[in-house]
Every structure is written in structure tokens, then in C-alpha cells.
Amino acid sequence: MTARTTRRTTAKSRIAAVCAIAVAGTMLLTACGDQTKPSASPKSSSGASSPADLLPQDIKAQGVIKVGSDIAYPPVEFKDKSGNVVGIDPDLGAALGKELGVRFEFENGTFDTLISGLRAKRYQLAMSAMTDTKDRQEGIDSETKKKVGEGVDFVDYFSAGVSIYTKKGDDKGIKTWSDLCGKKIAVQRGTVSHDLAKAESKKCTGGKTIAIESFDTDLEAQTRLRSGGVDAVSSDFPVAAYAVKTSGGGKDFQIVGEQVEAAPYGIAIAKGNDQLTKAVQAALDALIKNGEYGKIIAKWGVEAGAVTEAKINGGS
């Protein structure tokens, strides 16, 4: 994602989701996995034609939708102690699959290769806390601003900002992004946080910059902070809140400051697959209307990021 020049702070009420995640507590590892049996005759909540009627025939015949995902981003998608794929996205994928009469099959990949995986047809969807941005829609490299692909379409399903967290009790004076000048931060490569760190470093004065260390996964960035190799980590708010709640029994990290850059997460689909895009949108709208979406979001304690309708390409 390209970091916008002017950051906007999200509503303070969103910070309350930390407490909601804390309440979710012991429920977090009981989430269902990514495998679910398709329903025999899916029907929309209104009784009208089913979202499954919109699916391309080849997908109906296969009975499976392959989903690319970076499965190391708790609580959005991760593996539990038994090795099962769990989280917000797998739960939503299972519910969407029931609406569409197919099975969502999650396949692990590094985050910065998911869009190229869609172009190569390794997956039909990418579902991995991916922020819907104009650059991604248009196939523009967020840093060089050069055209690098055809882009993707998004079905938006959640809203989240970006947070900074530090070691607990040792915030190094970091409260805002500008406080990072002269300090070290760890991020996951190719994410909103990565772009924000690069953009903020260019604004630093007095010969100071932000030393940025990028990793394949957010968990690696957390390990770097835990060992004292960096001063802070930045990631999406639900991920940061989960890390603060669970790492070291809640004794390792603390969130500093407020969220910035509130934006939608989108289910990514390669350009030219309009029929599949509309089917996924219809299925998500059905889940929102019948209450199943709300149950999943509440289960993971992230109600503050819930959406009320499934939009296509709502990011900016």
C-alpha cells in the first residue's frame, strides 16, 4: 500500500477493541479451520437466487476455491497448537464457502507474493488482511509508482488501522510515527506498515532517519522486538492488539499512540474475473444480513472493524 501524505487518526473508540480481544481470551484457539463441507443447496437469506448461482461454472464443477494467504498473522490467519489453520479469515472463508456451495482451501504463501500468485492462477482469491488500495487495484508499485501488473479487484470485508507497539514498560519515548526518527522499527515486508515507515523516514530532519528492518512475517518482526534488536514494531491494529494480549502472557509488549490509516481489508481477485467477484460480494452480503458475519467478528473480539455491506474496490 502507498502511504498517504497526510495520515488520519482513527476514532478513539476503535482502541476499545483491545479490551474486546482481551475478553475473547481463551476462545482464540477454538476457532474452526479452513476445511468445511459445502452445503447441498445454498440459498440466500431473502429466498432469492443463491450467490452460488453467480459462480463461474468451472469453480462449481471443482467444488473448491483456492485461497492464497500468509498464514502467520494472528488473529487474522494463523496455525493453532495442533497445526490447524484458524482465525478471522479462515472462519469467514468457511462461511462464504457454505453460501457458495464450495470449499475454501487456504494455501500458505508469503504476503508480498500473493498478488503475483493470483496472476499466475495459483489461487482464485487472496485473503490475508490485505488492504484495498488504488495502487493494488491498478497494479501500481507503491514505491516507484510504475505499472507492474494488471491489478486486482477487492471485495471489502473489514476495516483496520495501523498501530505501533514496543516492549512493555520501555516505549523509548515513541508515541507517534514522527518519534521513530533516529530509532529502529521492524515490519512485515510489503505491508502498509512498511510503506508508512519508509514515508516517515523521508520526513525526518537533523540527519536522522528510521532504521527499518523488514521480515517475511509479522511473527519474525515480533521476535526481533522481543530480543531487543529494534525499538518498535508496526502492524495492523488487530494483529498488534493480539500480540500485546498473548505474547508472554501479556507481559512482552504494549501499544503506543493511536491507530492511523484506517482502511478496508479486501478479498483480492485477479482482474477479469467479474463473475467470481460478484459471487463473493453476494455471499458476503448474505452473511452480513443473516448475522453470521457478526458472529465471526465478535468471536475474535474485533467488532470495531466490522463493515455493514460488501463493497467492491472501496479503498483509496
C-alpha positions as CSV (number, residue, x, y, z in Angstrom):
1,M,0.0,0.0,0.0
2,T,1.2,3.5,-0.7
3,A,1.3,5.6,2.4
4,R,-0.8,8.7,2.0
5,T,1.0,12.0,2.6
6,T,-1.5,13.1,5.3
7,R,-2.2,10.4,7.9
8,R,-5.5,10.4,9.6
9,T,-6.1,9.0,13.1
10,T,-8.9,6.6,13.5
11,A,-11.7,7.1,16.1
12,K,-10.6,6.6,19.6
13,S,-13.5,4.2,20.1
14,R,-11.6,1.7,18.0
15,I,-9.0,1.4,20.7
16,A,-11.6,-0.3,22.8
17,A,-11.2,-3.4,20.6
18,V,-8.1,-4.2,22.7
19,C,-10.3,-4.8,25.6
20,A,-12.7,-6.9,23.4
21,I,-9.8,-9.1,22.3
22,A,-8.8,-9.5,25.9
23,V,-12.3,-10.7,26.7
24,A,-12.1,-13.1,23.8
25,G,-9.1,-14.6,25.6
26,T,-9.4,-18.3,25.8
27,M,-11.7,-18.6,22.9
28,L,-9.0,-17.7,20.4
29,L,-7.6,-21.2,19.8
30,T,-11.0,-22.8,19.4
31,A,-11.7,-21.3,16.0
32,C,-12.7,-23.7,13.2
33,G,-10.2,-24.4,10.4
34,D,-10.3,-23.8,6.7
35,Q,-12.0,-27.0,5.7
36,T,-15.8,-27.2,5.6
37,K,-18.2,-29.3,3.7
38,P,-20.2,-27.4,1.1
39,S,-23.9,-27.1,1.6
40,A,-26.1,-29.1,-0.7
41,S,-28.5,-26.3,-1.8
42,P,-27.2,-22.9,-0.7
43,K,-30.0,-20.3,-0.5
44,S,-29.8,-16.5,0.1
45,S,-31.4,-15.2,3.3
46,S,-34.0,-13.5,1.2
47,G,-35.0,-16.7,-0.6
48,A,-34.0,-15.2,-3.9
49,S,-31.4,-16.8,-6.2
50,S,-28.4,-18.0,-4.3
51,P,-24.9,-16.4,-4.5
52,A,-23.8,-19.8,-5.8
53,D,-25.8,-19.1,-9.0
54,L,-23.2,-16.4,-9.7
55,L,-20.2,-18.7,-9.5
56,P,-18.3,-19.5,-12.7
57,Q,-19.2,-23.0,-13.9
58,D,-15.6,-24.3,-13.7
59,I,-15.4,-23.4,-10.0
60,K,-18.8,-25.0,-9.4
61,A,-17.6,-28.2,-11.0
62,Q,-14.4,-28.3,-9.0
63,G,-16.2,-27.6,-5.7
64,V,-13.1,-25.8,-4.4
65,I,-11.9,-22.2,-4.3
66,K,-8.1,-21.9,-3.6
67,V,-7.2,-19.0,-1.4
68,G,-3.7,-17.6,-1.1
69,S,-2.9,-16.4,2.4
70,D,0.1,-15.6,4.6
71,I,-0.8,-17.9,7.5
72,A,1.3,-16.2,10.1
73,Y,-0.7,-13.2,11.1
74,P,-2.8,-13.9,14.2
75,P,-5.6,-13.3,14.8
76,V,-6.5,-12.9,11.1
77,E,-5.0,-16.2,10.0
78,F,-2.5,-18.5,11.8
79,K,-1.9,-22.1,12.9
80,D,-3.0,-23.2,16.4
81,K,-1.0,-25.6,18.6
82,S,-2.4,-28.5,16.7
83,G,-1.4,-27.1,13.3
84,N,-4.9,-26.2,12.2
85,V,-5.4,-23.0,10.2
86,V,-7.6,-20.7,12.3
87,G,-8.5,-17.0,12.5
88,I,-10.9,-14.4,11.2
89,D,-10.2,-15.1,7.5
90,P,-10.5,-18.9,7.7
91,D,-13.7,-18.6,9.6
92,L,-15.1,-16.2,7.1
93,G,-13.8,-18.4,4.3
94,A,-15.7,-21.4,5.7
95,A,-18.9,-19.3,6.0
96,L,-18.5,-17.9,2.5
97,G,-18.0,-21.4,1.2
98,K,-21.3,-22.6,2.7
99,E,-23.1,-19.7,1.0
100,L,-21.4,-20.5,-2.4
101,G,-21.7,-24.3,-2.1
102,V,-17.9,-24.8,-2.4
103,R,-15.0,-25.4,0.0
104,F,-12.4,-22.6,0.6
105,E,-9.0,-24.2,0.7
106,F,-6.3,-21.9,2.2
107,E,-2.8,-22.2,0.8
108,N,0.2,-20.6,2.6
109,G,2.4,-18.1,0.8
110,T,4.5,-15.0,1.7
111,F,2.4,-11.8,1.7
112,D,4.3,-10.0,-1.0
113,T,3.8,-12.9,-3.5
114,L,0.0,-13.3,-3.1
115,I,-1.0,-10.9,-5.9
116,S,1.5,-12.5,-8.3
117,G,0.0,-15.8,-7.3
118,L,-3.4,-14.6,-8.4
119,R,-1.9,-13.5,-11.8
120,A,-0.3,-17.0,-12.2
121,K,-3.6,-18.6,-11.3
122,R,-2.2,-20.5,-8.3
123,Y,-5.2,-19.1,-6.4
124,Q,-8.6,-17.8,-7.3
125,L,-8.6,-15.5,-4.2
126,A,-6.2,-13.9,-1.9
127,M,-7.5,-13.4,1.7
128,S,-4.8,-12.2,4.0
129,A,-5.6,-9.0,5.8
130,M,-4.7,-7.3,2.5
131,T,-5.5,-3.6,2.5
132,D,-7.6,-2.5,-0.5
133,T,-5.7,0.4,-2.2
134,K,-6.0,2.1,-5.6
135,D,-2.4,1.1,-6.3
136,R,-3.2,-2.6,-5.8
137,Q,-6.4,-2.2,-7.8
138,E,-4.4,-0.6,-10.7
139,G,-1.3,-2.8,-10.5
140,I,1.0,0.1,-9.4
141,D,4.1,-0.4,-7.4
142,S,3.5,1.7,-4.2
143,E,7.1,2.9,-4.0
144,T,8.1,3.5,-7.7
145,K,4.6,4.4,-8.9
146,K,5.3,2.3,-12.0
147,K,2.8,-0.1,-13.6
148,V,3.8,-3.7,-12.6
149,G,0.7,-5.7,-13.4
150,E,-3.0,-5.7,-14.3
151,G,-4.1,-5.1,-10.7
152,V,-6.8,-6.8,-8.7
153,D,-10.4,-6.3,-7.6
154,F,-11.3,-6.3,-4.0
155,V,-14.4,-7.3,-2.1
156,D,-14.0,-5.4,1.2
157,Y,-14.9,-7.2,4.4
158,F,-13.2,-5.4,7.4
159,S,-11.7,-2.1,8.4
160,A,-8.5,-1.6,10.3
161,G,-5.8,0.9,11.1
162,V,-2.1,0.6,11.7
163,S,-0.6,0.5,15.2
164,I,2.9,0.8,16.8
165,Y,3.9,-1.3,19.7
166,T,7.1,-1.5,21.9
167,K,8.4,-3.6,24.7
168,K,6.2,-3.3,27.8
169,G,7.4,-0.5,30.1
170,D,10.1,0.6,27.6
171,D,8.5,2.8,24.9
172,K,11.7,4.7,24.1
173,G,9.7,7.9,24.0
174,I,7.7,6.7,21.0
175,K,4.1,7.9,20.9
176,T,3.7,8.9,17.2
177,W,5.3,8.0,13.9
178,S,7.5,11.1,13.9
179,D,9.0,9.8,17.2
180,L,10.6,7.0,15.3
181,C,13.2,9.2,13.7
182,G,16.6,8.0,14.8
183,K,15.2,4.7,16.1
184,K,14.8,1.2,14.7
185,I,11.5,-0.4,13.7
186,A,10.6,-3.9,12.4
187,V,7.8,-4.5,9.9
188,Q,6.5,-7.2,7.7
189,R,7.7,-6.7,4.1
190,G,5.2,-5.3,1.6
191,T,2.7,-4.1,4.2
192,V,1.1,-0.8,5.0
193,S,3.4,-0.5,8.0
194,H,6.4,-1.0,5.7
195,D,5.3,1.8,3.4
196,L,4.4,4.1,6.3
197,A,7.9,3.6,7.8
198,K,9.6,4.4,4.5
199,A,7.5,7.5,4.0
200,E,8.0,8.8,7.6
201,S,11.8,8.2,7.4
202,K,11.9,10.7,4.4
203,K,10.3,13.3,6.6
204,C,12.9,13.0,9.4
205,T,15.2,16.0,9.9
206,G,18.5,16.7,11.6
207,G,20.3,13.9,9.8
208,K,18.1,11.3,11.5
209,T,16.2,8.5,9.7
210,I,14.3,5.5,10.7
211,A,16.2,2.2,10.5
212,I,13.8,-0.2,9.0
213,E,14.1,-4.0,9.2
214,S,11.6,-5.9,7.1
215,F,10.7,-9.6,7.5
216,D,8.7,-12.2,5.6
217,T,6.2,-12.5,8.6
218,D,5.0,-10.3,11.4
219,L,5.9,-13.0,13.9
220,E,9.6,-12.6,12.9
221,A,9.3,-8.8,13.5
222,Q,7.9,-9.6,16.9
223,T,10.8,-11.8,17.7
224,R,13.2,-9.1,16.8
225,L,11.5,-6.7,19.2
226,R,11.4,-9.3,21.9
227,S,15.1,-9.8,21.6
228,G,15.8,-6.0,21.8
229,G,17.1,-5.7,18.2
230,V,14.6,-2.9,17.4
231,D,12.7,-0.3,19.4
232,A,9.3,-0.9,17.9
233,V,7.1,-3.0,15.6
234,S,4.2,-1.8,13.4
235,S,1.4,-3.9,12.1
236,D,-2.4,-3.8,11.6
237,F,-4.3,-3.0,14.8
238,P,-6.0,-6.4,15.2
239,V,-2.6,-8.1,14.9
240,A,-0.9,-5.6,17.2
241,A,-3.6,-6.0,19.8
242,Y,-3.4,-9.8,19.7
243,A,0.4,-9.7,20.1
244,V,0.1,-7.4,23.1
245,K,-2.6,-9.7,24.6
246,T,-0.9,-13.0,24.1
247,S,2.9,-12.6,23.9
248,G,4.5,-13.6,27.2
249,G,1.1,-13.8,28.7
250,G,0.6,-10.1,28.0
251,K,3.9,-9.1,29.6
252,D,6.0,-8.6,26.5
253,F,4.5,-5.7,24.5
254,Q,2.4,-2.5,24.7
255,I,0.6,-0.4,22.1
256,V,1.8,3.2,21.9
257,G,-0.3,6.0,20.5
258,E,-3.3,5.7,18.3
259,Q,-4.1,3.9,15.1
260,V,-3.5,5.7,11.8
261,E,-4.5,5.0,8.2
262,A,-7.9,3.3,8.7
263,A,-8.6,1.4,5.5
264,P,-10.6,-1.7,4.3
265,Y,-9.3,-5.2,4.1
266,G,-10.3,-6.8,0.8
267,I,-10.6,-10.3,-0.6
268,A,-8.4,-9.9,-3.8
269,I,-9.4,-11.4,-7.1
270,A,-7.5,-11.1,-10.4
271,K,-8.9,-8.6,-12.9
272,G,-11.2,-10.0,-15.5
273,N,-13.0,-12.4,-13.0
274,D,-16.1,-10.3,-12.6
275,Q,-18.4,-13.2,-12.2
276,L,-16.4,-14.6,-9.2
277,T,-16.1,-11.1,-7.7
278,K,-19.9,-10.6,-7.8
279,A,-20.4,-14.1,-6.3
280,V,-18.1,-13.4,-3.4
281,Q,-19.7,-10.0,-2.9
282,A,-23.2,-11.5,-2.8
283,A,-22.1,-14.2,-0.4
284,L,-20.5,-11.7,2.0
285,D,-23.6,-9.5,1.9
286,A,-25.7,-12.6,2.7
287,L,-23.5,-13.3,5.7
288,I,-23.8,-9.7,6.9
289,K,-27.6,-9.8,6.6
290,N,-28.2,-13.2,8.2
291,G,-25.9,-12.3,11.2
292,E,-23.2,-15.0,10.6
293,Y,-20.6,-12.3,9.7
294,G,-21.3,-10.5,13.0
295,K,-20.9,-13.7,15.0
296,I,-17.5,-14.4,13.4
297,I,-16.2,-10.9,14.0
298,A,-17.5,-11.0,17.6
299,K,-15.9,-14.4,18.2
300,W,-12.4,-12.8,17.6
301,G,-13.2,-9.7,19.6
302,V,-12.7,-7.2,16.7
303,E,-16.3,-5.8,16.3
304,A,-14.8,-2.3,16.0
305,G,-13.7,-3.2,12.5
306,A,-16.9,-4.7,11.2
307,V,-18.5,-3.5,7.9
308,T,-22.2,-3.2,7.2
309,E,-22.0,-4.0,3.5
310,A,-19.7,-5.7,1.0
311,K,-18.2,-3.1,-1.3
312,I,-16.1,-3.7,-4.4
313,N,-12.9,-1.6,-4.6
314,G,-13.8,0.8,-1.8
315,G,-10.2,1.6,-0.9
316,S,-8.4,4.8,-1.8
